[in-house]
Amino acid sequence: MANRGISSFQKKVNQIKEIPGTKLSLQNMQLIVSTGVPTLDYFLGGGLTVGTILLIEEDKYGRYAKLLMKHFLAEGVTNNHSILLASGDESPKKILEDLPSLITQKKDSNASESVYENEMKIAWRYQNLPQFGKSSTGHQFCNQYNINTKMNHEVISKCSPTTIDISSENESPPEDNSQFLTASCFKIANRLQTMIKDGLFSTSQSCSQRNILRIAIHSLGSPYWKEEYSKERWETDILRFLYLLKSMMRSAFSVAVISVPVNLLQNHVLLERMRLICDTVIRLEGFDSAEGEIHPAFKDYKGLLHVVKVHHLNLLKPHKLDTDDLAFCFRKRSLIFEKFHLPPLLEEAASRSQDTNINKLQLGCSKNIKGRNIEF
């Protein structure tokens, strides 16, 4: 008689080589990448889903939106992702030169050994599971960066980033596409199509080792992009370009981040349609552009974060935040997004407690002895 052992159900998982800097989302089981800021990933549901577009509505001066885009590019350089950067207001090479440096965490071998010895025996099955903030292969999913120092140029050059300077390059679209896209949008679309095909980023192409293409478009819609076209033609071409970009993202291992100067866009209908096309939309509001004095409650923050829209691919409903009061600041040389909390009023609370104690003494004593309160 054959021995019958206790069998357990084991899920069969295909052995697929994981892409560095990516992980599967627990919400929709899709591949996600980091924005370069761990706290922002948390508020966006874990990160940016591959194949989607993040729209950043810039602050008044655009400095914080550009800093966030630099973190997105720095995360791509750290994980050796392919990069396509387009800009018209500032030179793309100058933006790459100012990327923040990586903050490396020192590993303490003695501390790790002591933690291993103190582990509970009942949790032995959880030892090989991926840790928070890391992918299943052990790679760090999202890193922290120092905004006070710059990344080494040799490290940036290893990933061979592709740059498109709208203000300097002159490339006119062919005659059959002249009525569809302007020259600046055609440059980006043509270059992006070539990179997806030659770099094997398309989902229809077979590849032994996949990689991620990070696309960053800085200050789309600024006066440097309009060129000689009319305002109506340029606004129409922005929507056409976004529709074309979205279709290209859906069929490629790529993710795009686009910043838009909201203060320069006078057409609110155009902004609403851009929000509908893009998958995730956030708006930055810097306190440096506020008129008048800033409230003392905001003294520890640099501005507010407004999550306008979060993608809901493969979800019945989008990721919902428990609060809309979000702010960002610089702490420990890093960019931090967190929930806004009012500071405690210690002096006022202490004075109120003293007043209540005095009132209790006065109410508890019906008579005074020589003008003094009776103390018990």
N, C-alpha and C positions, 0 to 999 in steps of 0.2 A: 504494500500500500504506500503510495507516494505521500511524502510529507507535505502538508499544506502550511505554508508560511503566511505570515501576515503581510499582505500587499498594500501598498499605498498608491494613491493616484499621483502621477507625475505628468505635468504639462510639458508637451514637446515644444521646444523653442528652436527656431531656425538660427543656426550659428551665422550671424551677420556681423561683419566687421564694423565696429562703431566708429563714427566720425568724431575726432577730438573736438571738445567744446560743445557737444550736443548731448541730449538725453531725451527719453520718451516722457511725455507729459502723462501724469496720472489721471488727468481729467478726460482727455480725448484720445490718448495713446498715439499722439502725433509727435514728430521730431521737433524739438524746440532748441533755440540758441539763446544766449544771454545778451542783454543790452549793454553789458559792461558795468552795470551798477546793480549789485545784488538786491538792494532794497527796492529798486524799481521793478525788478523781475517779480518780486513778491506781489506787488500791487497789480501787476499785469497778468496774474494767474500762473506764474512760474517762468515766464520768458516770452520770446517771440517765436511763434510757430513758423517753421520753414515753409516758404511759399506765400507769405503774407507781407503786407506793407504797413509800416508804422508812420503815421503823420504827426509831426511835431509842430504845433503852432507856436511860433517864436515869441519870446518876450519883446519888449519895445526896442531894446538895443541888440537883441539877438545873441548876447554873450553866453547866456546859460544854455540856450539851445545848441549853440556850437560846441560848448563844453560837453554836453551829453552826446553829441555826435562823435566827438573825439574818443569818448569812452567806448562807443560802439565799434569804432575802427581799431582802437587799441586791443579790444578783446579779440578781434579778428586776427591781428598781428600775432598775439600771444599764442593762438591756436593754429597759426599758419593757414588761415583761410585766405581765399582769393578776394581781392578788394577792387572795387570800382568806385572812384570818387569823382563827382562832377560838381563844379562850383563856378559862379560867375562874379560874385561879390569879392571873393578873396581867392588867391592862388591856391589850387589844390595841394601843391607841393608845400606851401607854407603851412597848411593845415596839418599835413602829415608830419612836418618837422616839430609841431607843438603837441604831439600826442603825450598823454601822461605816462609816467613810468610805472612798471609793475611793482607791487608791494609783495615781496617774497616772505613767506612765513617759515621760520626756522623750526625744524622738527627736533624734538627732544626725545632721544631714544630711551633714556631712563624713565621719562614720564609715560611713554607708551608701554613700557614693560610693566610699570606699576599699575596702570589701568587694566592691562590684560590679566594680571594676577587677581585683581579685585572684581573681575566680572562674575556675574551670577551663573551658576551652573545650569539653571533652568533656561537660560537664554542662549544656549550653545548654537541653536539653529539660526539665530539672527546675526551671528558673527560675520558671515560671508555676504550679507546683504549690503547694497551700496549705501553709503552714508549721505547725510543731508548736504547738498551743495556739491556733490561729486557724481560723476556718471558711473555706469556699471563697470567700466574698465579701470576706474580709479582716478581718471583725469578730473581736475578741478573744473566744474561746470562754469562757474563765474569767479573771476578774480577781482581783487581790489587794486586801485591805482592811486598813485600819489600825484595830486594836481600841482604840486610845487616843483617837481622835477620832470624833465622830459625823457622820453624813451630814446634809447640808443639808435642812431641812424642805421647801423649795420643790421640790427634786428629787424627794422622796418623794411630794408632793402631785400631781405631774404624772401619775403612773401611776394615780391615783384608787384606792387600795387599799380593799377592802371588809373591814370588821372585824365580828366577832360576839363580844360580851361575854356569856358564859354567865351570869355572876353578876348582871348588871343587866337583861338583856332577859327579858321574860316573854311567851312565845309558846307556847300549848298546841296540841298536834297535834289535828287533827280527830278525830271519833269513830271513823271507819273505820280510822284509823291509830294510835289510842291504844294498841292492844295489840301494835303492831309495833315502834315506836320510842318512846323517852322524849322529853321535851320538848327537851332540849339537843341530842340527835342529830337530831331532826326539824328544828331550826333550821338546822343546817349542811346537811343533805340538801336541804331546800327551797330555801335560798339558792343552793346550788351548782347545782341543776337549772335555776334561773332564769338564773344567769350563763352556763351553757353554752349555753342556748338563745338568749338575747339577745346574747351576745358572739360568736356563730357559732364556737364552739369544737368543736362536734360534727363528727365525720368525715363524717357524712351531709349536712351543709350545705355548699353551695358558697360560696366566698369568694375574692376577688381577692388579698387579703393576709392570711395567717394570723398568729396570735399564740399565745403560750403562756399558759396559766392555771396559776399556782403556788398550791398549796393548802398551808397550814401550820396544823396543829392542835397546840396546845401543851398538854402534860401531860394527855392523854386518860386518863380513869380515876381522876383524883384525887378527893378527897372533895368538892370544889366541883362536880363533875359529877353526883354521885349523886342529889342533891336528896332528894325524899321517897320514892323507890323503894327496894325491898328490895335486898339484896346479890345475890340470885339473879337478880332481874329485871334489874338493871343489868349484870351480867356477860353475860347472854344478849343484851341489846341492843347491847353493844359488838361482839360477833361479827356480829350482824345489820347493824349500821352499816358494819362493815368490808367485808362481802360486798357491800353496796349501793354503797359507795364504789368498790370494785374494779371492779364492773360499769360504773359511770359513767366511770372512768378509761380503760377499754379502748376506749371509743368516743368519746374526746375528745382534743384536743391540750392535755393537762394532765398535771401531775405533782404528787404529794402527799407531804408529809413530816409524819409523826406522831411525837410524843414521848410516851413512857409512863413514869410513875414506877414502876419495877420494885420498889422497896423497899416501896411501899404495896400492891402486889398480892400477897396471900397465897396466891392460888390459882395454883399452878404449871401446872395443866392449861390454865387460861385463857391464860396467857402462851405456852404451846406452840401453841395453836390460833391465836393472833394471829400468831405467827411463820409458820405455814403459810399464812395468808391473804395476808400482805404479801409483796411480791416481794423486797425487800432489807431485811436486818435487821443493825444494828450495835449494839454495847453499849459505853458509855463508863464507865470506872472511874477516878474521880478520887482522887488521893493525899491530898487535903485531908480526906477522910472516913476515911482509914486509921487504925486503932487502933495506938498505939505509934509508935515511931520508924520513919522511912522509910529503906530501905537506901541507903547512899551512892551506889550505882550509878544511882539514880533522881533524883539531885539536879537534873539538867538537864531533867527532864520534869515535866509536870503530871498525867499519868495515862496509862492504857492504852486502846487501841482493840481491840475484839474484833469481827471480821467474822463474824457468825453465819451469814448467808445472803446469797448474791448471785443475782440473777435469771438465768435462762437462757432467755429468749425467743428463739426462732429459733436455738437452739444445741443441739447434741447433749449437751453437758455445760456446767455453769456455769463462770464464770471462777474459777480456782484460784490462790491466792497461794502464793508460794514459801516464805513463813514466816508464822507466826501471832504473832510477837513484834512488835507494833506499838504505838507510843506517840505522844503528842501533846505539844506544847510551844508556847511563845510565843517567836518569834525574829524580830528585825527588825520588831517591832510587828505581826506577823501570826501567825495560827493555822497551825501546821505539823503534819502527820501524817507519820511516818517510821518506818523499821525501827529497833527498839531495838538499840543497840550498847552493849556494856560498855566503860567508859572504860579506857584503858591504864594499867597500874600501873607508872609510870615509875620511881618510887623503888625499888619491890621488884625490878623487873627489873634496875636498875643494881646493887643490892646483890648479887643472885644472880650477875651476871656477874663482879663483883669476887671473890666467894667461889670461883667456879670457876677463876678465874685463879690465886688463891693455892693452891688444891688442886693444880693442875697443876704449879706450881713445887715444891711439897712432894713430889709423887710423882716428879718428874723428878730430884730430887737425893737420892742415897742417903746422903750424909754432910753434916754441918754443920761449918762452920769457926767455932769460938768461939761456937756457939749461933746463928749466922746462916745463912740459906739462901744457897746458891751461886747467883749470878746469871750467866747466859750472855749 
